[in-house]
Amino acid sequence: MTGETWRGDVHDGVDAWTRTAPPAPRTGARTGPPASPPPDPAAGGPEADPESVARKILLDALTGQARSRKELADKLAKKLVPDEIATRLLDRFEEVGLVDDEAFARLWVSHRQPGKGLARRALAHELRRKGVDDETAREVLDEVDPADEEQAARTLVRRKLRSLSRVDDVRATRRLVGMLARKGYGSSMAYAVVRSELEAADRQAPDAEG
């Protein structure tokens, strides 16, 4: 009735709402309680094996995307997978090559260095956050060609210069050097690249970084 408050147990209300209504009785037919629903064949079955569940979590996480061991361990921990099972599975995945921090780091660098124009310093910081150990990160970052790193910096500066046509050279220099610093470039390389690109655009950087 409108305005009345439900005072029964919530489960009773859900049962009443979801129960299949029996057909209307024929005149003179004997009425009785509705028939019980057929049993669920899955009900009462064995619980899922924790290791199988953890294995599926790992495989789903690796589908279409490489991940570091730490990222995968974090996912398992978030799903409350016991530590001993997580460690055993991650070790097994490493043995068969599905988890490989060195390969992950190399792939990460190959996308982030040219794609985002990141210098090795910034890439090292990202790999550390991903859980890649410093030695592995150093080995991979040593493979980055300094010429490629410089070219990435020049590409960033040229792109940014388009939006600085109305900014004086001193402020433009500061903004460009600051941008490269945030990308992980050292001040010496950053200033040299900015000065070179400003000159190529018939502009002039100040004599000293200001």
N, C-alpha and C positions, 0 to 999 in steps of 0.2 A: 504494500500500500504506500502511496506517495507520502513522504515525510517521516516514514518509520525507519528506524535504524536496524540493520542486520545485527542480531545478537547471538546467532549460532556460531558453531565452529567453522572457520574458513574452509576447511577440507570438506565439510558437509555441503557448503555452498558450491564448491568446485565440482563435487560429485554430482550434485543435482543439476548443474549446468551442462556437464559433459555427458551424462548418462543418455543413452539412446532411448527415446520414448517408445513404449510398447504400442502396437497397433490398437486402435479403438475396439473395445469388445463388441461382439455381435449381440444383438438382443437376446437375452436369456443365457448368454455364454457365461461360463464360470470365470471369475476374475481372480487374480493372484499377483504376487510380487513379480516384477520383471525378471526375465531370464538373465543369468550372469553372463558377462562377455566371455568369449573363448579365451583360454589361457594364452599368455604371450610366450611363444617358444623360447625367446631369448631370456625371459625372466628366470632368475635363479641359476643362470649359467656361471661358469668360473670367471673370476675377475681377470682383467687384462694383465698379462705378464709385464711387470714394471720395465724390464729390459727391452721388451718389444716396443713398448710405448716410447721409451727414451730413444730407441733406434729410429723410430718414425719421426720424432722431433728433429733429430739430426739430419735425416735425409730431406725432410721438408725445408729445413733451414738452408741446406746446400743446393737446393734446386734452383738452377739458373744464376747462382751467385756464390762466389768463393767467400769464405769467412775464416777468420783466425781461430785458433783453438780457444782463446779466451772468450771470444764472442759466443762460440758454441757452448762453452762451459757455463757462461752467464745465462743462456737460454734454458739449459737443463736445470740450473739452480732455480730459476724463476718458476719452472714447472714442478719444483719440489722433488726432483729426481735425486735419490740418495747419492752421496758423494762417491761411494765405492762403485756403484753402477756407472756413474758419469765418467769416472776416471778410466774404468775398464773399457768402455765403449770408445772413448776418445783415443785411447792408446791403440785400439784395434783399427779405428778409422785412419790413424796415422800410418800404421803398418801397411795398409792397402793404398795409401796415397790420397785418400779423400780429404784428409786434413794435413795441410802442409804450409806452415807459416812462411817459409821462404818463398814458395810459389805465390802465396797470397800477397806478400809484400811486393814482389816483382810486378804482379798484375796491378796492384793498387798504384804503384809509382808510375807505371806505363800509362795509366789513365789520368791521374791527377797532375803529373808534371806538365804534359802538353795541354791538357784540357783546361786546367785552372791556372796554369802558369806558376805553379808553386816551386819555390827553390828547395834545395835539399834540407835546409834547416826546418822549414815548415812541414815537409814530408816526414822527417824524422819524428816530429812532434805528433803527427797524425798516427804514424805506425805505433808509437808508444801507447797512445790512447787505445789502439786496437789490440794491445796486448802482445805485440811483436817485440821480442827482446832486442836490446840495443846492438848486440853483436850481429844478429841476423839483419837488422835494419841497416847497419853500417855497410855490410857486404853488398846489399842490394843497392844502396844509394851511391856506393863507389862506382857503380856501373853507369850512372847518369853522366852523359857527356857534358862537360862545361860549356861547350859551344851551344848545345841544345838549351841549356839553362839560360844562357845569355840571350839567345834568340827568343825564348819565351818571355823574358823581361822586356825586350824591345817590342814584341807584339802587344803586350799589355800597355806600354807607354804610348804607342801609336794609337791604340784604340781610345785611350783616355784623353789624348790630346784633342780629339775631335770635339770634345765637350768643353775645352778650355780656351777656345778661340778668343773669348772676351776677357780672359783673365791675364793679368800682367805676368811677365816672365818669372819674376821672383816668386809670386804666389803659386804659379803653375809648377815651378820647380819643387817647391815644398810639398805640394799635393802629390806630385808624381813620385818623388822619393819616398814619401810616407806610404803611398800605396805599395811600392815595391818592398818596403820594410815589413809591411803586414803580410806579404807573400813569402817572407823568409829570406829576402836578399840582404846581404851585408851593405853597409852604407857606402863603401868604396865602389862596389859594382853598381849599386843603384844610382849614385850620382853620375858615374861615368856614362851609363846608358842614357840617363835623362839628358845630360848635356849633349851627347851625340845626336839624340833624336830631336832635340830642340833646334840644334844647328841645321839638321837636315830639313826642318820645317821653316827655315829662315827666321828662327828666333834665337834668343841667347840666354843661357843660364847664368846666374851670378857666379863670380869667381870662386866663392866658397859656399858650401851648403848652408843655407840660412834657415 
